[in-house]
């Protein structure tokens, strides 16, 4: 006889909650590392020390740093390297997921929604699963590897690490944004009642 899964007060399987929050923690931690890589890449791109770049970009979030990187390339009349451009495009999608989770929060289990603070026509509501977070974290690791390859003073990986890095770099992007407005996930009817 198998044990029944423990159910929380909200009626959710505690094993699923544990997996979700474990992956959420991993996602947020890796995202912070990627933010640092983007900042270091920007500093090197414009020829500033980290101290100088900190003074100039203090408080700039990852989306602003990516915008600065694009604008520096534009000012120099050169294209952003393809791998960096692809990494920043994927990071923009993942950044939206991160912002939705951390700034909108979750309701009714794993539903991210702004419904409590948005006008009815601007409501987003979608499910975030542990698997979706695993996919996003995989892509963040890939972005970190791509960004670190563009930074001059990163130490060389060991042969074992190089195999893992190569495997991640050759893999496709896994994260695909979920549909932003699933009416079944809404707390209220579309007219706000």
Buried (B, 14 or more C-beta within 10 A) or exposed (E): EEEEEEEEEEEBBEEBBEBBEEBBEBBBEBBEBBBBBBBBBBBBBBEBEEEEBBEEBEEBEBBEBBBBBBEBBEEEEEEBEEBBBBBBEBBEBBBBBBBBBEEBEBBBBBBBBBBEEBEEEEBBBBBBBBEBBBBBBBBBBBBBBBBBBBEEEEEEBEEEEEEEBEEBEEEEBBBEEBEEBBEEBBEEEEEEE
